[in-house]
Amino acid sequence: MANSAQALNDLVDFIVECGGSVGSERLQCFYTTYPAHRASIKNLRTFCESSGGAVSLESGRGPHFKLCVALPGENELVSEVASYIRQSGGAVASHALVSFWEERPPCKHATYRGGRTLREFFSQHADVFSMHIDASGIGFNISLKCQTPDDLGPDRVADGAKIAA
Protein backbone atom coordinates (compact mmCIF):
# COMPACT_ATOMS: atom_id res chain seq x y z
CA MET A 1 0.00 0.00 0.00
CA ALA A 2 1.35 3.42 -0.95
CA ASN A 3 1.82 6.06 1.73
CA SER A 4 0.38 9.57 1.71
CA ALA A 5 3.74 11.23 0.95
CA GLN A 6 4.26 9.07 -2.14
CA ALA A 7 0.66 9.67 -3.23
CA LEU A 8 1.19 13.44 -2.88
CA ASN A 9 4.44 13.33 -4.88
CA ASP A 10 2.81 11.32 -7.64
CA LEU A 11 -0.27 13.57 -7.69
CA VAL A 12 1.92 16.69 -7.98
CA ASP A 13 3.91 15.00 -10.78
CA PHE A 14 0.66 14.15 -12.59
CA ILE A 15 -0.71 17.69 -12.27
CA VAL A 16 2.56 19.31 -13.39
CA GLU A 17 2.71 16.96 -16.41
CA CYS A 18 -0.81 18.15 -17.27
CA GLY A 19 0.39 21.76 -17.36
CA GLY A 20 -0.03 22.72 -13.68
CA SER A 21 -3.77 22.14 -13.37
CA VAL A 22 -6.14 19.31 -14.11
CA GLY A 23 -9.90 18.88 -13.95
CA SER A 24 -11.20 16.34 -11.46
CA GLU A 25 -12.81 14.45 -14.34
CA ARG A 26 -9.27 13.49 -15.47
CA LEU A 27 -8.29 11.87 -12.18
CA GLN A 28 -9.34 8.44 -13.43
CA CYS A 29 -6.15 8.49 -15.51
CA PHE A 30 -4.14 9.18 -12.34
CA TYR A 31 -5.81 6.33 -10.46
CA THR A 32 -5.32 3.98 -13.41
CA THR A 33 -1.59 4.73 -13.35
CA TYR A 34 -1.39 4.62 -9.52
CA PRO A 35 -4.16 2.28 -8.29
CA ALA A 36 -2.60 1.89 -4.83
CA HIS A 37 -3.13 5.63 -4.17
CA ARG A 38 -6.90 5.18 -3.93
CA ALA A 39 -6.33 3.84 -0.41
CA SER A 40 -4.14 6.83 0.55
CA ILE A 41 -6.49 9.43 -0.92
CA LYS A 42 -9.77 8.57 0.76
CA ASN A 43 -11.21 12.09 0.47
CA LEU A 44 -9.58 14.23 -2.22
CA ARG A 45 -10.61 17.57 -0.71
CA THR A 46 -9.22 16.64 2.72
CA PHE A 47 -6.08 15.20 1.13
CA CYS A 48 -5.43 18.40 -0.82
CA GLU A 49 -6.15 20.60 2.21
CA SER A 50 -3.59 18.62 4.21
CA SER A 51 -0.94 18.85 1.44
CA GLY A 52 0.63 21.97 2.95
CA GLY A 53 -0.37 24.04 -0.07
CA ALA A 54 1.24 21.69 -2.61
CA VAL A 55 -2.13 21.05 -4.28
CA SER A 56 -5.00 23.52 -4.23
CA LEU A 57 -8.60 23.09 -5.35
CA GLU A 58 -10.47 25.61 -7.48
CA SER A 59 -14.04 25.68 -8.72
CA GLY A 60 -14.58 24.03 -12.06
CA ARG A 61 -17.45 23.42 -14.42
CA GLY A 62 -20.55 21.70 -13.08
CA PRO A 63 -19.74 19.12 -10.42
CA HIS A 64 -16.06 19.11 -11.29
CA PHE A 65 -13.22 21.11 -9.77
CA LYS A 66 -9.63 21.87 -10.72
CA LEU A 67 -6.56 20.64 -8.91
CA CYS A 68 -3.67 23.09 -9.23
CA VAL A 69 0.01 23.09 -8.37
CA ALA A 70 1.73 26.44 -8.06
CA LEU A 71 5.48 26.13 -8.43
CA PRO A 72 7.50 28.49 -6.27
CA GLY A 73 9.29 31.36 -7.98
CA GLU A 74 13.07 31.24 -8.22
CA ASN A 75 13.70 33.50 -5.20
CA GLU A 76 11.23 31.58 -3.06
CA LEU A 77 12.84 28.30 -4.14
CA VAL A 78 16.32 29.54 -3.23
CA SER A 79 14.96 30.67 0.16
CA GLU A 80 13.32 27.29 0.79
CA VAL A 81 16.43 25.30 -0.18
CA ALA A 82 18.67 27.58 1.91
CA SER A 83 16.34 27.17 4.88
CA TYR A 84 16.42 23.38 4.53
CA ILE A 85 20.22 23.31 4.31
CA ARG A 86 20.51 25.68 7.28
CA GLN A 87 18.20 23.46 9.35
CA SER A 88 20.33 20.47 8.31
CA GLY A 89 23.45 21.99 9.83
CA GLY A 90 24.56 24.23 6.98
CA ALA A 91 25.64 21.53 4.51
CA VAL A 92 24.01 18.49 2.86
CA ALA A 93 24.94 15.81 0.36
CA SER A 94 23.10 16.19 -2.93
CA HIS A 95 21.27 12.89 -2.41
CA ALA A 96 19.91 14.19 0.91
CA LEU A 97 17.69 16.62 -0.99
CA VAL A 98 15.30 13.71 -1.66
CA SER A 99 13.76 14.24 1.78
CA PHE A 100 13.40 17.96 1.06
CA TRP A 101 11.49 17.21 -2.16
CA GLU A 102 9.30 14.64 -0.40
CA GLU A 103 8.26 17.37 2.04
CA ARG A 104 7.83 20.00 -0.72
CA PRO A 105 6.95 18.35 -4.05
CA PRO A 106 6.47 21.64 -5.98
CA CYS A 107 10.06 22.59 -5.12
CA LYS A 108 11.32 19.48 -6.91
CA HIS A 109 9.63 20.58 -10.12
CA ALA A 110 10.81 24.17 -9.71
CA THR A 111 14.40 22.99 -9.19
CA TYR A 112 14.36 21.00 -12.44
CA ARG A 113 12.24 23.56 -14.33
CA GLY A 114 13.08 23.72 -18.03
CA GLY A 115 15.29 20.62 -17.90
CA ARG A 116 17.80 22.21 -15.53
CA THR A 117 20.01 19.81 -13.57
CA LEU A 118 20.64 20.00 -9.85
CA ARG A 119 24.23 21.14 -10.46
CA GLU A 120 22.94 23.87 -12.79
CA PHE A 121 20.51 25.08 -10.14
CA PHE A 122 23.26 25.44 -7.54
CA SER A 123 25.67 26.96 -10.09
CA GLN A 124 23.05 29.55 -11.04
CA HIS A 125 22.84 30.51 -7.37
CA ALA A 126 26.54 30.42 -6.55
CA ASP A 127 26.10 33.65 -4.59
CA VAL A 128 24.14 31.64 -1.98
CA PHE A 129 25.43 28.05 -2.28
CA SER A 130 28.82 26.35 -2.59
CA MET A 131 29.19 22.97 -4.31
CA HIS A 132 31.92 20.55 -3.37
CA ILE A 133 32.23 17.70 -5.90
CA ASP A 134 33.25 14.36 -4.35
CA ALA A 135 36.14 12.23 -5.61
CA SER A 136 33.89 10.15 -7.88
CA GLY A 137 32.81 13.28 -9.73
CA ILE A 138 29.19 12.16 -9.46
CA GLY A 139 27.95 13.21 -6.04
CA PHE A 140 28.46 16.55 -4.37
CA ASN A 141 27.84 18.42 -1.16
CA ILE A 142 26.10 21.76 -0.92
CA SER A 143 26.81 24.32 1.75
CA LEU A 144 25.61 27.84 2.38
CA LYS A 145 27.88 30.78 1.70
CA CYS A 146 25.87 32.85 4.17
CA GLN A 147 25.01 31.79 7.68
CA THR A 148 21.95 33.86 8.58
CA PRO A 149 18.72 34.57 6.70
CA ASP A 150 19.58 38.28 6.59
CA ASP A 151 22.74 37.47 4.60
CA LEU A 152 20.60 36.49 1.61
CA GLY A 153 19.34 40.03 1.18
CA PRO A 154 15.81 41.25 0.50
CA ASP A 155 15.88 40.29 -3.18
CA ARG A 156 16.15 36.59 -2.19
CA VAL A 157 13.01 36.63 -0.03
CA ALA A 158 9.91 36.46 -2.23
CA ASP A 159 6.28 37.07 -1.34
CA GLY A 160 6.99 37.59 2.34
CA ALA A 161 8.63 34.18 2.68
CA LYS A 162 11.12 34.02 5.54
CA ILE A 163 14.06 31.71 5.95
CA ALA A 164 14.06 29.94 9.28
CA ALA A 165 17.13 30.76 11.29
C-alpha positions in Angstrom: 0.0 0.0 0.0 1.4 3.4 -1.0 1.8 6.1 1.7 0.4 9.6 1.7 3.7 11.2 0.9 4.3 9.1 -2.1 0.7 9.7 -3.2 1.2 13.4 -2.9 4.4 13.3 -4.9 2.8 11.3 -7.6 -0.3 13.6 -7.7 1.9 16.7 -8.0 3.9 15.0 -10.8 0.7 14.2 -12.6 -0.7 17.7 -12.3 2.6 19.3 -13.4 2.7 17.0 -16.4 -0.8 18.1 -17.3 0.4 21.8 -17.4 0.0 22.7 -13.7 -3.8 22.1 -13.4 -6.1 19.3 -14.1 -9.9 18.9 -13.9 -11.2 16.3 -11.5 -12.8 14.4 -14.3 -9.3 13.5 -15.5 -8.3 11.9 -12.2 -9.3 8.4 -13.4 -6.2 8.5 -15.5 -4.1 9.2 -12.3 -5.8 6.3 -10.5 -5.3 4.0 -13.4 -1.6 4.7 -13.3 -1.4 4.6 -9.5 -4.2 2.3 -8.3 -2.6 1.9 -4.8 -3.1 5.6 -4.2 -6.9 5.2 -3.9 -6.3 3.8 -0.4 -4.1 6.8 0.5 -6.5 9.4 -0.9 -9.8 8.6 0.8 -11.2 12.1 0.5 -9.6 14.2 -2.2 -10.6 17.6 -0.7 -9.2 16.6 2.7 -6.1 15.2 1.1 -5.4 18.4 -0.8 -6.2 20.6 2.2 -3.6 18.6 4.2 -0.9 18.9 1.4 0.6 22.0 2.9 -0.4 24.0 -0.1 1.2 21.7 -2.6 -2.1 21.1 -4.3 -5.0 23.5 -4.2 -8.6 23.1 -5.3 -10.5 25.6 -7.5 -14.0 25.7 -8.7 -14.6 24.0 -12.1 -17.5 23.4 -14.4 -20.6 21.7 -13.1 -19.7 19.1 -10.4 -16.1 19.1 -11.3 -13.2 21.1 -9.8 -9.6 21.9 -10.7 -6.6 20.6 -8.9 -3.7 23.1 -9.2 0.0 23.1 -8.4 1.7 26.4 -8.1 5.5 26.1 -8.4 7.5 28.5 -6.3 9.3 31.4 -8.0 13.1 31.2 -8.2 13.7 33.5 -5.2 11.2 31.6 -3.1 12.8 28.3 -4.1 16.3 29.5 -3.2 15.0 30.7 0.2 13.3 27.3 0.8 16.4 25.3 -0.2 18.7 27.6 1.9 16.3 27.2 4.9 16.4 23.4 4.5 20.2 23.3 4.3 20.5 25.7 7.3 18.2 23.5 9.3 20.3 20.5 8.3 23.5 22.0 9.8 24.6 24.2 7.0 25.6 21.5 4.5 24.0 18.5 2.9 24.9 15.8 0.4 23.1 16.2 -2.9 21.3 12.9 -2.4 19.9 14.2 0.9 17.7 16.6 -1.0 15.3 13.7 -1.7 13.8 14.2 1.8 13.4 18.0 1.1 11.5 17.2 -2.2 9.3 14.6 -0.4 8.3 17.4 2.0 7.8 20.0 -0.7 7.0 18.4 -4.0 6.5 21.6 -6.0 10.1 22.6 -5.1 11.3 19.5 -6.9 9.6 20.6 -10.1 10.8 24.2 -9.7 14.4 23.0 -9.2 14.4 21.0 -12.4 12.2 23.6 -14.3 13.1 23.7 -18.0 15.3 20.6 -17.9 17.8 22.2 -15.5 20.0 19.8 -13.6 20.6 20.0 -9.8 24.2 21.1 -10.5 22.9 23.9 -12.8 20.5 25.1 -10.1 23.3 25.4 -7.5 25.7 27.0 -10.1 23.1 29.5 -11.0 22.8 30.5 -7.4 26.5 30.4 -6.6 26.1 33.7 -4.6 24.1 31.6 -2.0 25.4 28.0 -2.3 28.8 26.4 -2.6 29.2 23.0 -4.3 31.9 20.6 -3.4 32.2 17.7 -5.9 33.3 14.4 -4.4 36.1 12.2 -5.6 33.9 10.1 -7.9 32.8 13.3 -9.7 29.2 12.2 -9.5 27.9 13.2 -6.0 28.5 16.5 -4.4 27.8 18.4 -1.2 26.1 21.8 -0.9 26.8 24.3 1.8 25.6 27.8 2.4 27.9 30.8 1.7 25.9 32.9 4.2 25.0 31.8 7.7 22.0 33.9 8.6 18.7 34.6 6.7 19.6 38.3 6.6 22.7 37.5 4.6 20.6 36.5 1.6 19.3 40.0 1.2 15.8 41.2 0.5 15.9 40.3 -3.2 16.1 36.6 -2.2 13.0 36.6 0.0 9.9 36.5 -2.2 6.3 37.1 -1.3 7.0 37.6 2.3 8.6 34.2 2.7 11.1 34.0 5.5 14.1 31.7 5.9 14.1 29.9 9.3 17.1 30.8 11.3 
